Amino acid sequence: QVQFVESGGGLVQPGESLRLSCTGSGSIRSTYFMVWYRQAPGKEREKVASINYAGDVPYYVPVVRGRFTITRDNAKDTLYLQMNSLKPDDSAVYYCNSDAPVNWGQGTQVTVSA
């Protein structure tokens, strides 16, 4: 059963950075497209960034492009999201999953507040 575990969230001030990690018990290295999603209170879960297996074709939604960087290390079965220049609107629970998501993990809370 696929199970992802996200970590690295926290409370930061606007303009600061966080690096999220996601491990998958072998699931990440076996998944072609991996995706970071986020869900803010009262909103639907949305895709933030995705990356192909080789790690050389990232995709970002416009609101995070230029600030976030998605990478993966298949040998370590880990997905990363480097988030710079964080804004209050980035506050949400962040999840990783495939592009056909199943079995959501607990996510990691990111709060950006002064």
C-alpha positions as CSV (number, residue, x, y, z in Angstrom):
1,Q,0.0,0.0,0.0
2,V,1.3,3.4,-1.0
3,Q,2.1,5.6,2.0
4,F,3.7,9.0,1.8
5,V,5.2,10.8,4.8
6,E,5.7,14.6,4.5
7,S,7.9,16.7,6.8
8,G,9.7,20.0,7.1
9,G,6.8,22.4,7.6
10,G,6.7,25.0,10.3
11,L,5.9,28.6,11.2
12,V,8.0,31.2,9.4
13,Q,7.8,34.9,8.6
14,P,7.1,36.3,5.2
15,G,10.2,36.2,3.0
16,E,11.7,33.2,4.8
17,S,12.3,29.7,3.4
18,L,11.4,26.1,4.2
19,R,12.4,22.8,2.7
20,L,9.8,20.1,2.6
21,S,10.6,16.4,2.3
22,C,8.5,13.4,1.4
23,T,9.4,9.8,1.7
24,G,7.4,6.9,0.2
25,S,8.6,3.5,1.3
26,G,9.7,2.7,-2.2
27,S,6.7,4.4,-3.9
28,I,8.5,7.6,-5.0
29,R,11.2,5.8,-7.0
30,S,8.5,3.7,-8.7
31,T,6.3,6.7,-9.6
32,Y,6.9,8.6,-12.8
33,F,5.3,11.9,-12.0
34,M,5.5,13.1,-8.4
35,V,3.5,16.1,-7.2
36,W,3.4,18.5,-4.3
37,Y,-0.2,19.6,-3.4
38,R,-1.4,22.0,-0.8
39,Q,-4.7,22.7,0.9
40,A,-5.5,25.9,2.7
41,P,-8.4,26.1,5.2
42,G,-11.7,26.3,3.4
43,K,-10.2,25.6,0.0
44,E,-9.8,22.6,-2.2
45,R,-6.5,20.8,-2.4
46,E,-4.5,22.1,-5.3
47,K,-1.4,21.1,-7.3
48,V,1.7,23.2,-6.6
49,A,4.5,21.5,-8.5
50,S,5.3,18.3,-10.2
51,I,8.4,16.6,-11.6
52,N,9.1,13.7,-13.9
53,Y,11.1,10.6,-13.0
54,A,14.5,11.9,-14.3
55,G,14.0,15.1,-12.4
56,D,14.7,17.3,-15.4
57,V,11.2,18.5,-16.2
58,P,9.6,20.4,-13.3
59,Y,6.3,22.1,-13.5
60,Y,5.0,24.9,-11.2
61,V,1.8,26.7,-10.9
62,P,2.2,30.4,-11.7
63,V,1.8,31.6,-8.1
64,V,4.9,29.7,-6.9
65,R,7.0,29.8,-10.1
66,G,10.4,31.4,-9.4
67,R,10.0,30.9,-5.6
68,F,9.6,27.1,-5.2
69,T,11.9,24.3,-6.5
70,I,10.8,20.7,-6.7
71,T,13.5,18.0,-6.8
72,R,13.6,14.3,-6.3
73,D,16.2,11.7,-5.3
74,N,15.1,8.3,-6.5
75,A,17.9,6.5,-4.8
76,K,16.8,7.9,-1.4
77,D,13.1,7.6,-2.4
78,T,12.6,11.2,-1.4
79,L,10.8,14.2,-2.9
80,Y,11.7,17.7,-1.9
81,L,10.1,21.2,-2.2
82,Q,12.4,24.2,-1.5
83,M,10.2,27.1,-0.8
84,N,11.8,30.6,-0.8
85,S,10.3,34.1,-0.4
86,L,7.3,32.6,1.4
87,K,4.1,34.6,1.5
88,P,1.1,34.4,3.8
89,D,-1.0,32.9,0.9
90,D,1.4,30.0,0.9
91,S,0.1,28.9,4.3
92,A,-1.5,25.4,3.9
93,V,-1.0,21.8,4.6
94,Y,1.3,20.4,2.0
95,Y,1.1,16.8,0.7
96,C,3.0,14.8,-1.8
97,N,1.5,12.1,-4.0
98,S,1.5,10.8,-7.6
99,D,-0.3,12.6,-10.4
100,A,-3.1,10.1,-9.8
101,P,-3.3,10.5,-6.1
102,V,-4.2,7.7,-3.7
103,N,-3.8,7.2,0.0
104,W,-3.0,10.7,1.2
105,G,-0.5,11.1,4.0
106,Q,-0.9,13.4,7.0
107,G,0.8,16.3,5.3
108,T,3.0,19.0,6.8
109,Q,1.7,22.3,8.0
110,V,3.3,25.5,6.6
111,T,2.3,28.7,8.2
112,V,3.6,32.1,7.0
113,S,2.8,34.9,9.3
114,A,4.4,38.0,10.7
